[in-house]
Amino acid sequence: MVTVRPVPVGDRWAVAVQVELPKTHLVAVSTGTGYIMCGALDVALLNTRLKERGIVAARALGVKTVEELLEAPITDLTDAARTLGVREGMPGKEALARMFVD
């Protein structure tokens, strides 16, 4: 099953996607500029082989739901996310707030 829904982040809205797969869940929330995702996100790949794309992304481990992802601490992030002020240890919700770029 795939679930897509809006998620409030402060006074703005992000889009959450949750995919139920056999024995695992994929969870991501996007601002349109960047996104946070569960442990399936390969940050090293984004920072090396796809570096020229400047992908704004961060990962939190051990999450199974959108709500958990929003509260979990960021464990890894891309260089492009770091330039927007995202840091390891901040909650996913705070990382998303920094990923809204007008």
C-alpha positions as a Markdown table, in Angstrom:
| # | Residue | x | y | z |
|---|---|---|---|---|
| 1 | Met | 0.0 | 0.0 | 0.0 |
| 2 | Val | 1.2 | 3.6 | -0.8 |
| 3 | Thr | -0.1 | 6.5 | 1.3 |
| 4 | Val | 0.5 | 10.1 | 0.2 |
| 5 | Arg | -0.6 | 13.0 | 2.4 |
| 6 | Pro | 0.1 | 16.6 | 3.3 |
| 7 | Val | 2.1 | 17.2 | 6.5 |
| 8 | Pro | 2.2 | 20.6 | 8.3 |
| 9 | Val | 5.7 | 21.9 | 9.0 |
| 10 | Gly | 5.3 | 25.2 | 10.9 |
| 11 | Asp | 3.1 | 27.4 | 8.8 |
| 12 | Arg | 4.0 | 25.5 | 5.6 |
| 13 | Trp | 3.1 | 22.1 | 4.1 |
| 14 | Ala | 5.2 | 19.2 | 3.0 |
| 15 | Val | 4.2 | 16.0 | 1.3 |
| 16 | Ala | 4.6 | 12.6 | 3.1 |
| 17 | Val | 4.9 | 9.3 | 1.2 |
| 18 | Gln | 4.7 | 5.9 | 3.0 |
| 19 | Val | 5.2 | 2.7 | 1.1 |
| 20 | Glu | 4.4 | -0.6 | 2.8 |
| 21 | Leu | 6.7 | -3.3 | 1.4 |
| 22 | Pro | 7.2 | -6.9 | 2.5 |
| 23 | Lys | 9.1 | -6.8 | 5.8 |
| 24 | Thr | 9.9 | -3.1 | 5.5 |
| 25 | His | 8.5 | 0.4 | 5.2 |
| 26 | Leu | 9.8 | 3.3 | 3.1 |
| 27 | Val | 9.0 | 6.7 | 4.5 |
| 28 | Ala | 9.8 | 10.1 | 3.1 |
| 29 | Val | 8.7 | 13.7 | 3.5 |
| 30 | Ser | 9.4 | 16.4 | 0.8 |
| 31 | Thr | 9.3 | 20.1 | 0.8 |
| 32 | Gly | 9.8 | 20.5 | -2.9 |
| 33 | Thr | 13.4 | 21.7 | -2.3 |
| 34 | Gly | 14.6 | 18.7 | -0.3 |
| 35 | Tyr | 13.4 | 15.7 | 1.7 |
| 36 | Ile | 14.0 | 13.5 | 4.7 |
| 37 | Met | 13.8 | 9.8 | 4.5 |
| 38 | Cys | 14.1 | 6.5 | 6.4 |
| 39 | Gly | 17.3 | 4.5 | 6.5 |
| 40 | Ala | 16.9 | 3.3 | 2.9 |
| 41 | Leu | 18.3 | 6.6 | 1.7 |
| 42 | Asp | 21.9 | 6.2 | 0.4 |
| 43 | Val | 23.4 | 9.5 | 1.4 |
| 44 | Ala | 26.9 | 8.4 | 0.4 |
| 45 | Leu | 25.7 | 7.8 | -3.2 |
| 46 | Leu | 24.0 | 11.3 | -3.3 |
| 47 | Asn | 27.2 | 12.9 | -2.0 |
| 48 | Thr | 29.5 | 11.1 | -4.5 |
| 49 | Arg | 28.1 | 9.8 | -7.7 |
| 50 | Leu | 25.2 | 12.2 | -7.8 |
| 51 | Lys | 27.0 | 15.2 | -6.2 |
| 52 | Glu | 26.6 | 17.4 | -9.3 |
| 53 | Arg | 22.8 | 17.3 | -8.8 |
| 54 | Gly | 23.0 | 19.1 | -5.4 |
| 55 | Ile | 20.3 | 16.9 | -3.9 |
| 56 | Val | 19.0 | 18.3 | -0.6 |
| 57 | Ala | 18.3 | 15.2 | 1.6 |
| 58 | Ala | 18.7 | 13.8 | 5.1 |
| 59 | Arg | 18.2 | 10.4 | 6.7 |
| 60 | Ala | 16.8 | 9.2 | 10.1 |
| 61 | Leu | 17.3 | 5.6 | 11.2 |
| 62 | Gly | 14.8 | 3.2 | 12.8 |
| 63 | Val | 11.6 | 4.9 | 11.6 |
| 64 | Lys | 8.5 | 3.1 | 10.3 |
| 65 | Thr | 5.9 | 6.0 | 10.2 |
| 66 | Val | 5.8 | 9.6 | 9.0 |
| 67 | Glu | 5.3 | 10.7 | 12.6 |
| 68 | Glu | 8.4 | 8.9 | 13.7 |
| 69 | Leu | 10.4 | 10.4 | 10.9 |
| 70 | Leu | 9.4 | 13.9 | 11.8 |
| 71 | Glu | 10.5 | 13.4 | 15.4 |
| 72 | Ala | 13.7 | 11.2 | 14.9 |
| 73 | Pro | 17.1 | 12.8 | 14.9 |
| 74 | Ile | 18.9 | 13.2 | 11.5 |
| 75 | Thr | 21.8 | 10.8 | 11.3 |
| 76 | Asp | 23.2 | 11.6 | 7.8 |
| 77 | Leu | 22.7 | 14.3 | 5.3 |
| 78 | Thr | 23.9 | 15.5 | 1.9 |
| 79 | Asp | 26.4 | 18.3 | 1.5 |
| 80 | Ala | 23.6 | 20.4 | -0.2 |
| 81 | Ala | 21.4 | 19.9 | 2.9 |
| 82 | Arg | 24.2 | 21.1 | 5.2 |
| 83 | Thr | 24.5 | 24.3 | 3.2 |
| 84 | Leu | 20.8 | 25.0 | 4.2 |
| 85 | Gly | 21.6 | 24.6 | 7.9 |
| 86 | Val | 20.5 | 21.0 | 8.4 |
| 87 | Arg | 22.7 | 19.2 | 11.0 |
| 88 | Glu | 23.0 | 15.7 | 12.5 |
| 89 | Gly | 20.9 | 15.3 | 15.6 |
| 90 | Met | 18.2 | 17.8 | 14.8 |
| 91 | Pro | 14.7 | 16.4 | 14.6 |
| 92 | Gly | 13.3 | 15.6 | 11.1 |
| 93 | Lys | 10.7 | 18.3 | 11.4 |
| 94 | Glu | 13.4 | 21.0 | 12.0 |
| 95 | Ala | 15.4 | 19.7 | 9.1 |
| 96 | Leu | 12.4 | 20.0 | 6.8 |
| 97 | Ala | 11.7 | 23.6 | 8.0 |
| 98 | Arg | 15.2 | 24.5 | 6.7 |
| 99 | Met | 14.5 | 22.8 | 3.4 |
| 100 | Phe | 11.8 | 25.3 | 2.4 |
| 101 | Val | 13.5 | 27.7 | 0.0 |
| 102 | Asp | 11.4 | 30.4 | -1.7 |
